[in-house]
Amino acid sequence: MIKIWLLISIISIPGMPTVRHTAELYFDQDKCESRRIVMENNIIDRAVQQGINPVYTQTWCLESSMF
């Protein structure tokens, strides 16, 4: 079995009607964890550029056995 890491990012923006969800797949935990940090920073930077502040971002890596 191959272990797959799923990076899930959930973004909640005050005043917006929905919570946004993004997911990515990785084959190892180290890559998932490093990508998680980059993804959080990119989300916050894009929100600030659009004038959305404050932004609450939560990301985590989930291990899954697939295939």
DOFIVEX-866635 format. One record per residue: residue number from 0; residue in three letters; x, y, z of N, C-alpha, C, O in turn. Coordinates in Angstrom, 2 decimals. Example, Ala and Ser with C-alpha at 12.3 -4.5 7.8 and 13.67 -1.06 7.14 Angstrom:
2
<num = 0; residu = ALA; nxx = 13.19; nyy = -5.69; nzz = 7.80; caxx = 12.30; cayy = -4.50; cazz = 7.80; cxx = 13.20; cyy = -3.30; czz = 7.80; oxx = 14.24; oyy = -3.32; ozz = 8.46> .
<num = 1; residu = SER; nxx = 12.85; nyy = -2.25; nzz = 7.08; caxx = 13.67; cayy = -1.06; cazz = 7.14; cxx = 12.90; cyy = 0.03; czz = 7.87; oxx = 13.41; oyy = 1.14; ozz = 8.04> .
//
This chain:
67
<num = 0; residu = MET; nxx = 0.83; nyy = -1.19; nzz = 0.00; caxx = 0.00; cayy = 0.00; cazz = 0.00; cxx = 0.87; cyy = 1.25; czz = 0.00; oxx = 1.94; oyy = 1.29; ozz = 0.61> .
<num = 1; residu = ILE; nxx = 0.40; nyy = 2.24; nzz = -0.68; caxx = 1.08; cayy = 3.53; cazz = -0.74; cxx = 0.39; cyy = 4.47; czz = 0.23; oxx = -0.84; oyy = 4.57; ozz = 0.24> .
<num = 2; residu = LYS; nxx = 1.18; nyy = 5.16; nzz = 1.04; caxx = 0.61; cayy = 6.18; cazz = 1.92; cxx = 0.53; cyy = 7.48; czz = 1.16; oxx = 1.51; oyy = 7.92; ozz = 0.55> .
<num = 3; residu = ILE; nxx = -0.61; nyy = 8.09; nzz = 1.19; caxx = -0.82; cayy = 9.37; cazz = 0.51; cxx = -1.18; cyy = 10.40; czz = 1.57; oxx = -1.98; oyy = 10.14; ozz = 2.46> .
<num = 4; residu = TRP; nxx = -0.57; nyy = 11.57; nzz = 1.46; caxx = -0.86; cayy = 12.67; cazz = 2.39; cxx = -1.74; cyy = 13.67; czz = 1.67; oxx = -1.42; oyy = 14.12; ozz = 0.56> .
<num = 5; residu = LEU; nxx = -2.83; nyy = 14.00; nzz = 2.29; caxx = -3.78; cayy = 14.96; cazz = 1.72; cxx = -3.68; cyy = 16.26; czz = 2.50; oxx = -3.97; oyy = 16.29; ozz = 3.70> .
<num = 6; residu = LEU; nxx = -3.28; nyy = 17.31; nzz = 1.83; caxx = -3.20; cayy = 18.63; cazz = 2.44; cxx = -4.54; cyy = 19.33; czz = 2.24; oxx = -4.96; oyy = 19.56; ozz = 1.11> .
<num = 7; residu = ILE; nxx = -5.19; nyy = 19.65; nzz = 3.33; caxx = -6.48; cayy = 20.32; cazz = 3.27; cxx = -6.34; cyy = 21.72; czz = 3.85; oxx = -5.78; oyy = 21.91; ozz = 4.94> .
<num = 8; residu = SER; nxx = -6.84; nyy = 22.68; nzz = 3.13; caxx = -6.82; cayy = 24.07; cazz = 3.58; cxx = -8.25; cyy = 24.57; czz = 3.65; oxx = -8.99; oyy = 24.49; ozz = 2.67> .
<num = 9; residu = ILE; nxx = -8.63; nyy = 25.09; nzz = 4.79; caxx = -9.96; cayy = 25.67; cazz = 4.95; cxx = -9.79; cyy = 27.13; czz = 5.31; oxx = -9.09; oyy = 27.48; ozz = 6.26> .
<num = 10; residu = ILE; nxx = -10.45; nyy = 27.99; nzz = 4.55; caxx = -10.32; cayy = 29.43; cazz = 4.72; cxx = -11.66; cyy = 30.00; czz = 5.13; oxx = -12.68; oyy = 29.76; ozz = 4.48> .
<num = 11; residu = SER; nxx = -11.66; nyy = 30.76; nzz = 6.19; caxx = -12.87; cayy = 31.43; cazz = 6.63; cxx = -12.64; cyy = 32.93; czz = 6.60; oxx = -11.72; oyy = 33.43; ozz = 7.25> .
<num = 12; residu = ILE; nxx = -13.46; nyy = 33.64; nzz = 5.86; caxx = -13.31; cayy = 35.08; cazz = 5.74; cxx = -14.54; cyy = 35.74; czz = 6.34; oxx = -15.66; oyy = 35.48; ozz = 5.89> .
<num = 13; residu = PRO; nxx = -14.37; nyy = 36.59; nzz = 7.36; caxx = -15.52; cayy = 37.26; cazz = 7.97; cxx = -16.33; cyy = 38.04; czz = 6.94; oxx = -15.77; oyy = 38.71; ozz = 6.08> .
<num = 14; residu = GLY; nxx = -17.64; nyy = 37.93; nzz = 7.03; caxx = -18.51; cayy = 38.64; cazz = 6.11; cxx = -18.79; cyy = 37.90; czz = 4.82; oxx = -19.62; oyy = 38.34; ozz = 4.02> .
<num = 15; residu = MET; nxx = -18.12; nyy = 36.79; nzz = 4.61; caxx = -18.35; cayy = 35.99; cazz = 3.41; cxx = -19.31; cyy = 34.86; czz = 3.74; oxx = -19.28; oyy = 34.33; ozz = 4.85> .
<num = 16; residu = PRO; nxx = -20.16; nyy = 34.46; nzz = 2.79; caxx = -21.18; cayy = 33.47; cazz = 3.08; cxx = -20.68; cyy = 32.03; czz = 3.18; oxx = -21.37; oyy = 31.19; ozz = 3.75> .
<num = 17; residu = THR; nxx = -19.51; nyy = 31.72; nzz = 2.64; caxx = -19.06; cayy = 30.32; cazz = 2.63; cxx = -17.64; cyy = 30.19; czz = 3.14; oxx = -16.91; oyy = 31.17; ozz = 3.28> .
<num = 18; residu = VAL; nxx = -17.27; nyy = 28.96; nzz = 3.43; caxx = -15.90; cayy = 28.60; cazz = 3.77; cxx = -15.31; cyy = 27.93; czz = 2.54; oxx = -15.93; oyy = 27.04; ozz = 1.96> .
<num = 19; residu = ARG; nxx = -14.13; nyy = 28.35; nzz = 2.15; caxx = -13.49; cayy = 27.79; cazz = 0.96; cxx = -12.64; cyy = 26.60; czz = 1.35; oxx = -12.05; oyy = 26.56; ozz = 2.44> .
<num = 20; residu = HIS; nxx = -12.57; nyy = 25.63; nzz = 0.47; caxx = -11.84; cayy = 24.40; cazz = 0.74; cxx = -10.92; cyy = 24.09; czz = -0.44; oxx = -11.34; oyy = 24.16; ozz = -1.59> .
<num = 21; residu = THR; nxx = -9.69; nyy = 23.76; nzz = -0.15; caxx = -8.71; cayy = 23.37; cazz = -1.16; cxx = -8.02; cyy = 22.11; czz = -0.68; oxx = -7.77; oyy = 21.97; ozz = 0.51> .
<num = 22; residu = ALA; nxx = -7.71; nyy = 21.19; nzz = -1.59; caxx = -7.01; cayy = 19.96; cazz = -1.20; cxx = -5.94; cyy = 19.63; czz = -2.24; oxx = -6.13; oyy = 19.86; ozz = -3.44> .
<num = 23; residu = GLU; nxx = -4.82; nyy = 19.09; nzz = -1.78; caxx = -3.73; cayy = 18.65; cazz = -2.64; cxx = -3.25; cyy = 17.29; czz = -2.13; oxx = -3.36; oyy = 17.00; ozz = -0.94> .
<num = 24; residu = LEU; nxx = -2.72; nyy = 16.46; nzz = -3.03; caxx = -2.21; cayy = 15.14; cazz = -2.66; cxx = -0.69; cyy = 15.10; czz = -2.75; oxx = -0.11; oyy = 15.63; ozz = -3.69> .
<num = 25; residu = TYR; nxx = -0.05; nyy = 14.46; nzz = -1.75; caxx = 1.40; cayy = 14.27; cazz = -1.74; cxx = 1.70; cyy = 12.85; czz = -1.29; oxx = 0.90; oyy = 12.23; ozz = -0.60> .
<num = 26; residu = PHE; nxx = 2.87; nyy = 12.34; nzz = -1.68; caxx = 3.24; cayy = 10.98; cazz = -1.34; cxx = 4.12; cyy = 10.88; czz = -0.09; oxx = 4.42; oyy = 9.77; ozz = 0.35> .
<num = 27; residu = ASP; nxx = 4.53; nyy = 11.99; nzz = 0.47; caxx = 5.28; cayy = 11.90; cazz = 1.73; cxx = 4.93; cyy = 13.08; czz = 2.64; oxx = 4.53; oyy = 14.15; ozz = 2.19> .
<num = 28; residu = GLN; nxx = 5.11; nyy = 12.85; nzz = 3.92; caxx = 4.70; cayy = 13.83; cazz = 4.93; cxx = 5.56; cyy = 15.08; czz = 4.89; oxx = 5.04; oyy = 16.19; ozz = 5.07> .
<num = 29; residu = ASP; nxx = 6.86; nyy = 14.94; nzz = 4.65; caxx = 7.75; cayy = 16.10; cazz = 4.65; cxx = 7.35; cyy = 17.10; czz = 3.57; oxx = 7.32; oyy = 18.31; ozz = 3.81> .
<num = 30; residu = LYS; nxx = 7.06; nyy = 16.61; nzz = 2.37; caxx = 6.64; cayy = 17.50; cazz = 1.28; cxx = 5.31; cyy = 18.16; czz = 1.62; oxx = 5.10; oyy = 19.34; ozz = 1.36> .
<num = 31; residu = CYS; nxx = 4.40; nyy = 17.39; nzz = 2.21; caxx = 3.09; cayy = 17.93; cazz = 2.59; cxx = 3.24; cyy = 19.04; czz = 3.62; oxx = 2.63; oyy = 20.10; ozz = 3.49> .
<num = 32; residu = GLU; nxx = 4.06; nyy = 18.81; nzz = 4.63; caxx = 4.25; cayy = 19.82; cazz = 5.69; cxx = 4.91; cyy = 21.08; czz = 5.15; oxx = 4.53; oyy = 22.19; ozz = 5.53> .
<num = 33; residu = SER; nxx = 5.90; nyy = 20.93; nzz = 4.26; caxx = 6.55; cayy = 22.13; cazz = 3.71; cxx = 5.60; cyy = 22.89; czz = 2.80; oxx = 5.60; oyy = 24.13; ozz = 2.79> .
<num = 34; residu = ARG; nxx = 4.79; nyy = 22.19; nzz = 2.04; caxx = 3.81; cayy = 22.83; cazz = 1.15; cxx = 2.72; cyy = 23.52; czz = 1.96; oxx = 2.19; oyy = 24.55; ozz = 1.53> .
<num = 35; residu = ARG; nxx = 2.39; nyy = 22.96; nzz = 3.11; caxx = 1.35; cayy = 23.53; cazz = 3.97; cxx = 1.72; cyy = 24.97; czz = 4.37; oxx = 0.87; oyy = 25.86; ozz = 4.35> .
<num = 36; residu = ILE; nxx = 2.95; nyy = 25.18; nzz = 4.74; caxx = 3.41; cayy = 26.51; cazz = 5.16; cxx = 3.35; cyy = 27.49; czz = 3.99; oxx = 2.89; oyy = 28.63; ozz = 4.14> .
<num = 37; residu = VAL; nxx = 3.82; nyy = 27.06; nzz = 2.83; caxx = 3.79; cayy = 27.91; cazz = 1.63; cxx = 2.35; cyy = 28.27; czz = 1.28; oxx = 2.05; oyy = 29.42; ozz = 0.94> .
<num = 38; residu = MET; nxx = 1.47; nyy = 27.28; nzz = 1.35; caxx = 0.08; cayy = 27.51; cazz = 0.99; cxx = -0.59; cyy = 28.52; czz = 1.92; oxx = -1.32; oyy = 29.40; ozz = 1.46> .
<num = 39; residu = GLU; nxx = -0.35; nyy = 28.40; nzz = 3.23; caxx = -0.91; cayy = 29.37; cazz = 4.19; cxx = -0.45; cyy = 30.78; czz = 3.88; oxx = -1.26; oyy = 31.71; ozz = 3.88> .
<num = 40; residu = ASN; nxx = 0.84; nyy = 30.95; nzz = 3.61; caxx = 1.38; cayy = 32.27; cazz = 3.30; cxx = 0.79; cyy = 32.84; czz = 2.02; oxx = 0.48; oyy = 34.03; ozz = 1.96> .
<num = 41; residu = ASN; nxx = 0.62; nyy = 32.00; nzz = 0.99; caxx = 0.03; cayy = 32.46; cazz = -0.27; cxx = -1.41; cyy = 32.90; czz = -0.09; oxx = -1.83; oyy = 33.91; ozz = -0.65> .
<num = 42; residu = ILE; nxx = -2.17; nyy = 32.15; nzz = 0.69; caxx = -3.58; cayy = 32.49; cazz = 0.93; cxx = -3.69; cyy = 33.84; czz = 1.64; oxx = -4.51; oyy = 34.68; ozz = 1.26> .
<num = 43; residu = ILE; nxx = -2.88; nyy = 34.05; nzz = 2.65; caxx = -2.91; cayy = 35.30; cazz = 3.40; cxx = -2.47; cyy = 36.47; czz = 2.52; oxx = -3.08; oyy = 37.54; ozz = 2.57> .
<num = 44; residu = ASP; nxx = -1.42; nyy = 36.27; nzz = 1.72; caxx = -0.94; cayy = 37.33; cazz = 0.82; cxx = -2.01; cyy = 37.73; czz = -0.19; oxx = -2.21; oyy = 38.92; ozz = -0.43> .
<num = 45; residu = ARG; nxx = -2.69; nyy = 36.74; nzz = -0.78; caxx = -3.75; cayy = 37.05; cazz = -1.76; cxx = -4.91; cyy = 37.81; czz = -1.10; oxx = -5.47; oyy = 38.73; ozz = -1.70> .
<num = 46; residu = ALA; nxx = -5.26; nyy = 37.42; nzz = 0.12; caxx = -6.36; cayy = 38.10; cazz = 0.81; cxx = -5.99; cyy = 39.55; czz = 1.11; oxx = -6.82; oyy = 40.44; ozz = 0.94> .
<num = 47; residu = VAL; nxx = -4.77; nyy = 39.79; nzz = 1.55; caxx = -4.33; cayy = 41.15; cazz = 1.85; cxx = -4.33; cyy = 42.00; czz = 0.57; oxx = -4.72; oyy = 43.16; ozz = 0.61> .
<num = 48; residu = GLN; nxx = -3.89; nyy = 41.42; nzz = -0.56; caxx = -3.89; cayy = 42.15; cazz = -1.83; cxx = -5.31; cyy = 42.53; czz = -2.25; oxx = -5.51; oyy = 43.57; ozz = -2.88> .
<num = 49; residu = GLN; nxx = -6.29; nyy = 41.70; nzz = -1.91; caxx = -7.67; cayy = 41.97; cazz = -2.26; cxx = -8.37; cyy = 42.84; czz = -1.22; oxx = -9.55; oyy = 43.17; ozz = -1.37> .
<num = 50; residu = GLY; nxx = -7.65; nyy = 43.20; nzz = -0.17; caxx = -8.22; cayy = 44.06; cazz = 0.85; cxx = -9.08; cyy = 43.32; czz = 1.87; oxx = -9.88; oyy = 43.94; ozz = 2.57> .
<num = 51; residu = ILE; nxx = -8.92; nyy = 42.01; nzz = 1.96; caxx = -9.68; cayy = 41.21; cazz = 2.91; cxx = -8.80; cyy = 40.98; czz = 4.13; oxx = -7.77; oyy = 40.30; ozz = 4.06> .
<num = 52; residu = ASN; nxx = -9.21; nyy = 41.56; nzz = 5.25; caxx = -8.43; cayy = 41.43; cazz = 6.47; cxx = -9.37; cyy = 41.58; czz = 7.64; oxx = -10.15; oyy = 42.53; ozz = 7.62> .
<num = 53; residu = PRO; nxx = -9.38; nyy = 40.77; nzz = 8.62; caxx = -8.50; cayy = 39.63; cazz = 8.88; cxx = -8.95; cyy = 38.38; czz = 8.14; oxx = -10.11; oyy = 38.26; ozz = 7.73> .
<num = 54; residu = VAL; nxx = -8.02; nyy = 37.45; nzz = 7.98; caxx = -8.30; cayy = 36.16; cazz = 7.34; cxx = -7.90; cyy = 35.06; czz = 8.31; oxx = -6.85; oyy = 35.13; ozz = 8.94> .
<num = 55; residu = TYR; nxx = -8.73; nyy = 34.06; nzz = 8.42; caxx = -8.42; cayy = 32.90; cazz = 9.25; cxx = -8.16; cyy = 31.72; czz = 8.33; oxx = -9.04; oyy = 31.32; ozz = 7.57> .
<num = 56; residu = THR; nxx = -6.96; nyy = 31.17; nzz = 8.39; caxx = -6.58; cayy = 30.04; cazz = 7.54; cxx = -6.13; cyy = 28.89; czz = 8.42; oxx = -5.36; oyy = 29.08; ozz = 9.37> .
<num = 57; residu = GLN; nxx = -6.60; nyy = 27.70; nzz = 8.10; caxx = -6.19; cayy = 26.51; cazz = 8.84; cxx = -5.83; cyy = 25.43; czz = 7.83; oxx = -6.64; oyy = 25.10; ozz = 6.97> .
<num = 58; residu = THR; nxx = -4.63; nyy = 24.89; nzz = 7.93; caxx = -4.22; cayy = 23.81; cazz = 7.04; cxx = -3.72; cyy = 22.64; czz = 7.87; oxx = -3.20; oyy = 22.82; ozz = 8.97> .
<num = 59; residu = TRP; nxx = -3.87; nyy = 21.44; nzz = 7.32; caxx = -3.32; cayy = 20.27; cazz = 7.98; cxx = -3.12; cyy = 19.16; czz = 6.97; oxx = -3.73; oyy = 19.15; ozz = 5.90> .
<num = 60; residu = CYS; nxx = -2.24; nyy = 18.22; nzz = 7.33; caxx = -1.94; cayy = 17.07; cazz = 6.49; cxx = -2.59; cyy = 15.83; czz = 7.11; oxx = -2.46; oyy = 15.59; ozz = 8.31> .
<num = 61; residu = LEU; nxx = -3.28; nyy = 15.07; nzz = 6.29; caxx = -3.92; cayy = 13.84; cazz = 6.73; cxx = -3.28; cyy = 12.66; czz = 6.02; oxx = -3.09; oyy = 12.69; ozz = 4.80> .
<num = 62; residu = GLU; nxx = -2.95; nyy = 11.61; nzz = 6.77; caxx = -2.38; cayy = 10.41; cazz = 6.18; cxx = -3.50; cyy = 9.48; czz = 5.76; oxx = -4.50; oyy = 9.31; ozz = 6.47> .
<num = 63; residu = SER; nxx = -3.33; nyy = 8.89; nzz = 4.59; caxx = -4.33; cayy = 7.95; cazz = 4.10; cxx = -3.63; cyy = 6.82; czz = 3.36; oxx = -2.68; oyy = 7.07; ozz = 2.62> .
<num = 64; residu = SER; nxx = -4.08; nyy = 5.61; nzz = 3.54; caxx = -3.55; cayy = 4.47; cazz = 2.79; cxx = -4.48; cyy = 4.23; czz = 1.60; oxx = -5.67; oyy = 3.94; ozz = 1.77> .
<num = 65; residu = MET; nxx = -3.92; nyy = 4.35; nzz = 0.41; caxx = -4.72; cayy = 4.19; cazz = -0.81; cxx = -4.01; cyy = 3.24; czz = -1.76; oxx = -2.81; oyy = 2.98; ozz = -1.63> .
<num = 66; residu = PHE; nxx = -4.75; nyy = 2.77; nzz = -2.68; caxx = -4.26; cayy = 1.91; cazz = -3.75; cxx = -3.70; cyy = 0.64; czz = -3.19; oxx = -3.23; oyy = -0.21; ozz = -3.95> .
//
